[in-house]
């Protein structure tokens, strides 16, 4: 039996997906971030987005991205690290849309 791996079961896939947000949780997180991200940081994101030399979130991944991911975890959002790494910037962009 050496070298053989058990096939990925449907239940394994369900467990792997459990740490992703529902649409309602995602919306709640966006509302949370609207109050948690300083206005200056959001203004900086807008400036980076307008620069367009590279995707803004690459430059902010270890700064704002890390703060956003940690703030969500501290607020009780228990999403997978992979989800947060891949989608934190989308949450920030959605936050920009709901912030005056």
Helices and strands as residue ranges (DSSP letters): H 10-17, H 23-36, H 39-51, H 56-60, H 64-74, H 81-98
